[in-house]
Amino acid sequence: MNKYLVTLLVAIGLLVGCAGITDVVSTGPDTYMVASHGTMGWSSGPAQKAQAFNQANDYCQKMGKTMQVINARDSGNGGFGVISSGEVDFKCLSK
């Protein structure tokens, strides 16, 4: 295999491995936060915020509760070389 192709595949694998979402963390009494970040130029802030919303919703559903958003923010639409991110602060309320 061409050494340049191997180098390219390794670089792509490293970039894909950089994307992630944090665990849900407690930020106070009955309040939580979760964040998500993408890779350089391969995602948008709103897309990362949507992933954080999904994680927050799943977290509350596992406790048999519904999610209430306190605050949500994202880094906006960047370009290549910009790492996009999104965060959600939320509560889990009884149904």
C-alpha positions, 0 to 999 in steps of 0.5 A: 500500500502506498505510504501516503495513503497509509499516512492519510488513513491514520490522520483521518482515524486520529481526527475521527477519534477526537470527537466526543461527548462528556459524561453528564456531570452534576453542577448543583442540586438537581442540575446537570451539564453535558458537552459535546465536541466535534473534529476540526471542520467535520461538524457544526456547533448546532450539531454538537449541541443536538448530541448533547441534548440527546445525551441529556434526554437519555440521562433523564429518561433512565431515571424515569424523568423528563429533561428541562433545559436551563441553558444551551449554547454552541460554538456556531458554524466554524470552518475547517480547523475549528473544533465545534462544541455544544453544551446543555445545562438541564434538570431532570423533573418528575413526570 
